[in-house]
Amino acid sequence: MAPDILAEITGMLVEIVGDEYLLAEEVTMKTTFNEDLALESIEFVALAELLHHRYGAEVDLMGFLAEKDMDAILAMSVGELVAHIGRITHTSLARAAAGPSPASAG
């Protein structure tokens, strides 16, 4: 699942910053958003919007960033975001496979 998510995020980043600045094969799990990609805050907003459209409201990039201090945000890697999305989507799939909860069956 992680390679698929990494590929999707890479595609989103290429869409946001333009492929002349970002070659798809250069983005790895260790690539940092700040130092390696030099993403601006407006580009994070664009990424958050694309993630929302692709994965739904549960993948809330701004909420994920809000849990971090400034140093952690500046050091954040693509791999951290991939892991976060993997956890969220795995939990969503597990809930969907389990069927409706007794509280919602009501």
Backbone torsions as a table, in degrees:
resi	resn	phi	psi	omega
1	MET	NA	-40.7	-177.8
2	ALA	-58.2	-43.2	178.3
3	PRO	-61.0	-36.0	177.6
4	ASP	-65.6	-44.7	-179.9
5	ILE	-65.0	-42.8	177.9
6	LEU	-58.9	-44.3	179.2
7	ALA	-62.7	-40.7	179.2
8	GLU	-66.6	-43.6	178.6
9	ILE	-64.3	-40.9	177.2
10	THR	-58.9	-44.9	177.2
11	GLY	-59.7	-41.1	177.8
12	MET	-64.1	-43.1	-179.9
13	LEU	-64.3	-40.4	177.0
14	VAL	-61.4	-42.1	178.6
15	GLU	-62.1	-39.6	-176.4
16	ILE	-75.2	-50.1	-173.0
17	VAL	-96.9	-10.4	-179.8
18	GLY	88.2	136.8	-173.7
19	ASP	-71.9	-13.8	176.1
20	GLU	-69.5	-20.6	178.3
21	TYR	-97.8	-19.3	-171.0
22	LEU	-139.7	111.6	175.4
23	LEU	-87.6	131.4	-172.5
24	ALA	-53.8	-38.8	-176.6
25	GLU	-73.6	-8.2	179.4
26	GLU	-83.3	-18.2	-178.0
27	VAL	-85.0	121.7	178.1
28	THR	-127.0	179.2	177.6
29	MET	-63.6	-24.8	-177.9
30	LYS	-90.7	-8.4	179.7
31	THR	-62.3	131.2	178.5
32	THR	-97.0	146.3	-179.2
33	PHE	-69.7	-36.9	-176.1
34	ASN	-83.7	-60.9	-173.1
35	GLU	-72.7	-46.4	-175.6
36	ASP	-81.0	-42.1	-175.5
37	LEU	-99.8	-17.1	-178.8
38	ALA	52.0	45.6	-179.6
39	LEU	-69.1	133.3	175.9
40	GLU	-85.6	162.8	-178.7
41	SER	-60.3	-37.7	179.2
42	ILE	-65.2	-30.3	177.5
43	GLU	-73.3	-32.4	173.3
44	PHE	-64.1	-39.8	178.1
45	VAL	-62.5	-43.4	177.9
46	ALA	-63.1	-41.0	177.5
47	LEU	-63.2	-42.6	178.8
48	ALA	-59.1	-40.4	179.6
49	GLU	-66.0	-43.9	178.3
50	LEU	-64.6	-40.8	177.3
51	LEU	-62.3	-40.8	179.0
52	HIS	-61.6	-45.2	179.2
53	HIS	-64.6	-37.3	-176.7
54	ARG	-78.8	-44.6	-170.9
55	TYR	-110.1	-9.5	-179.6
56	GLY	93.3	177.8	-173.8
57	ALA	-65.2	-21.9	-177.9
58	GLU	-66.0	-28.5	176.2
59	VAL	-90.3	91.0	-175.5
60	ASP	-105.8	95.0	-177.0
61	LEU	-60.8	-43.0	-178.3
62	MET	-65.2	-37.8	175.6
63	GLY	-65.5	-39.9	177.5
64	PHE	-62.7	-43.9	178.7
65	LEU	-67.7	-34.0	-178.2
66	ALA	-64.3	-22.0	179.0
67	GLU	-79.7	-7.2	-175.5
68	LYS	-108.1	153.5	172.0
69	ASP	-83.9	172.1	-174.1
70	MET	-58.6	-41.9	179.6
71	ASP	-62.2	-40.8	179.7
72	ALA	-67.2	-37.5	177.5
73	ILE	-64.8	-45.5	-178.6
74	LEU	-65.1	-29.6	-178.3
75	ALA	-93.4	-3.5	-173.2
76	MET	-60.9	135.5	179.2
77	SER	-101.4	162.3	174.6
78	VAL	-58.9	-36.9	179.5
79	GLY	-60.0	-36.1	177.2
80	GLU	-63.5	-41.4	178.5
81	LEU	-68.3	-40.5	177.2
82	VAL	-59.4	-45.5	179.7
83	ALA	-63.0	-41.5	179.1
84	HIS	-61.6	-47.9	179.7
85	ILE	-64.1	-39.6	177.6
86	GLY	-59.6	-43.7	178.1
87	ARG	-63.3	-45.4	-177.9
88	ILE	-64.4	-49.1	-177.0
89	THR	-68.6	-34.5	177.5
90	HIS	-63.8	-44.2	179.0
91	THR	-63.0	-42.5	179.2
92	SER	-63.3	-43.2	179.2
93	LEU	-65.1	-39.3	179.2
94	ALA	-64.0	-40.8	178.4
95	ARG	-65.1	-42.3	-179.5
96	ALA	-64.4	-39.7	-179.8
97	ALA	-68.3	-29.4	-178.9
98	ALA	-75.7	-17.2	180.0
99	GLY	85.4	-177.5	-177.2
100	PRO	-65.9	142.8	178.2
101	SER	-76.2	156.3	179.7
102	PRO	-56.8	-33.1	-179.1
103	ALA	-66.9	-35.1	-177.7
104	SER	-89.2	-10.0	-179.1
105	ALA	-76.7	-16.0	-171.2
106	GLY	-45.9	NA	NA
